[in-house]
Amino acid sequence: MAGSLNLSSAVHVLPCPNCGETINTSVQQCPFCSTPIDPAAAEVSAAATSRISQACSDASYLKVMAWSLLTFFCLMFVPFVGLAGAVGLWFLRIAIPVMVVRWWIKFGSIKTDDPDFARAKRAAIIVGIVGLLALASAIPLHSHP
């Protein structure tokens, strides 16, 4: 198949080291400011950019999971779907802390000034707190005789 894409033909992008515009790793110089681009450094920078993008995307999923807690909680009070709400709530009480720990293991060591990553890190902290509170609310604090 002549026009098919494969993994090796994926486009890698990075911010220009001079002007910050997003450029392709295949260019020899920045089309915006004409700064020469070192191919090896471009690939390293593109990999870092890709990792930061993945961290931001995963943090966005964490926020969706946290909002879903509220949705499932409300569903518990709706006739005929209350059981689905309860099951979803119990699942998310476990899944959110697990996913937050996974996020920190994968992306917690990233050092960057990227404002999107700073927002993603803040979201992971907030969702982690929400997840721990949801998990703690499911644990009985006292036993009945």
N, C-alpha and C positions, 0 to 999 in steps of 0.2 A: 504494500500500500504506500504509494509515493508521498502523500501529504500527511501521514500519521505522525503524531507526536510521541516521543518516548521520554523517559526520565532524563536522559542525557541532553535533551534539547530544551530543558527547562530554562527559562530566563531568570537570571540572578541579578538582583539590583542592590545598590548601595548608595549612601549619600556621598556626593562629591566631597573630597577632603578640603576643598577650597571654598566652594560656594554653598554646599549643603543640598543642592538639588539632587533628586533621585535620578541615577543613571544606570545603565546596563553594564555588566562586567565585561562585555565584549568590546566596548569602545576604547580607543587608544588615548583619547583626550576628551575632557568634558565638553559637551556641545554647548553648554551655557557660558562657561568662563575660559575654556581652552586650556585648562590645567592638564598636564600629562598624567595618565593613569597607569600605575604599575599593576600589571595583571595579577601577580601573586598577592599583593596587598589588597587588590580589589576582591579577590575570591575570599580572603579572610574576613574582610569587612562585610561582604554579602552574606557570609555564613552567620556572622554576629547579628546582622540586620534581620535575617530570617528567624533566628532564635528569639530575638526580642519580639518580633511579630507573633510568634507562636505563644510566647508568654502572655501577651496582651489578649490574644484570642482565648486562651485557656482561662484567663481571669474573667473574661466576659461570660464564659460558660458558668463559672462559679457564681457570678451575680444572678444569672438566670436560675440556677439551682436554689439560691437563697430566696428569691422571690417566689419560687415554686412552693417553698415551705408554707408561705402565707396562703397560697391558692389551695393547697391540699388541706390545710387547717380549716379553711372556710367550707370546703367540700364536705367535711365531716358532718356538717350540720344540715346538709341538703338531703331530703328524703331520697332513697333508692341509690344514691351514689356515696353515701357516708362511708361505706366500707372501703371504696376506692380511695377516698380522702385519707382514711386512717392508714391504709397500706402505703400510700405515697408518702405520708408524713413520717412513718416509721422508717421507710427506705432512705429518705433524705437525711434523717437524723444520723444515720450511719455513713451514708455516701458523702455528704458534704465534708465532714472532718477528714475522711480518707482522701478526697480529692484536693483539699487544701494542703495536706501534708505532701501529697504528690507534687503539687505546684511548687512548694518551697524546695523540695528535693531537686526538681528539674531546673528551676529558674531562680532560686534564692541567691545564688552566688554571682549573678550577672551584675557587673559594675558598668553603669552607663548614666549619662545625663539626659537620656531620652525622656521627655515629659510623659509620653504615652506609657512607658514602662513604670514611671513613678506612680501614675494613676492605677496601673495594673497591680502594683505591689500594695498600694493602699487598699484596693478592692479585695485582694487576697487576705489582708489583715482583718478587714471588716467582716468579710464572709466567714473567716475562721472563728471570729468571736461569736457571730450569729450561730454558726454550726455548733460550737461548744455549748452555747446557752441552750440550743434546741436539744442537744444530746443530754445535757445535765437535767433538763426538765423531764426527761423520760426516765431518769433514775430515781427510784423511791428513796427518800431520805430516812424513813423510819420503817420498822417492821411491825406488823400487827401480831399480837400474841395468839 
